[in-house]
């Protein structure tokens, strides 16, 4: 079931342009398209990564989805409603977390902020108590829920941010750089929490991040935007197949490899004696070559390495 539908959406901004003496005589403006004819659909329960360089149009897209900005052209529907027209109704269905902005009160414990949000979202006592208990368990908040926020670590504060964002049981979660500045351990914990939440409530997650490894680990689909245009929309496997299908094979063997077999290896490099690396296209000859190597050679060790997601995205930008 489709929960987010964006159709031919553009959003333009105008800003004054200084053109010498003419600037003092009349106002001159330049139009900049932050989002240019973007279309996509997101189904309930999907975890979608939305990536692109700074200024690509990610934040502008999210602001249109949450109802802060109105599209210049096209239409946006979230849960069947225009989020700009029905902004208050839309707010009840979504949770928004910006990694560099906080919803927490610095000198108050988390439980006080949760109480405040309970009244803001007009939750029943039963719903509120259930959510606090469940979020405390999933996000491991039992020992910090009554501690002033200023006394918590960065990772603990982010867990508190998630609790506030999820208190009213939103059906859609927008995350903008939620793990910025975190170490590897905290990032891994946040990723696990998000996957649990997604599985428990079938919540739809739209995640923007410059950490492409994080995107790869959590998202089952990615969208790539640059200069306001949507360049790619699909799975990470599809992205690899289209832009960097080659894989690196590292091979250790005993004895010899026949010349006819060596000729089939693409630009192999001899790392050490009986230790070589080579690239193969897994879509074309990959499986057959590896199968023949096992059949005709005495292999000690074989490792397959796919291209890093960062390299694939760079290749995509080069081609577009």
Protein Blocks (a to p, Z undefined) as FASTA:
>chain_A
ZZbdcehiacdddddddehjllmmpccdddddfbghiacdddehiacdddddehilmmmm
mmmmnopaccfbdcddeehiafklmmmlmmmmpccddfkbcfbdfkbcfklmmmmmmmmn
opafklmmmmmmmmmmmnopmlmmmgcfklpcfklmmmmmmmmmmmnopabdcdehklgo
iafklmmmmmmmmmmmmmmnopacddddfblklmmmmpcbdcddeehiafbgcdfklmmm
mmomcccdddddehjadfklmmmpghiacfbghiacddddfklmmmmmmmmmmmmpccfb
dcdddddfklmmmmmmmmZZ
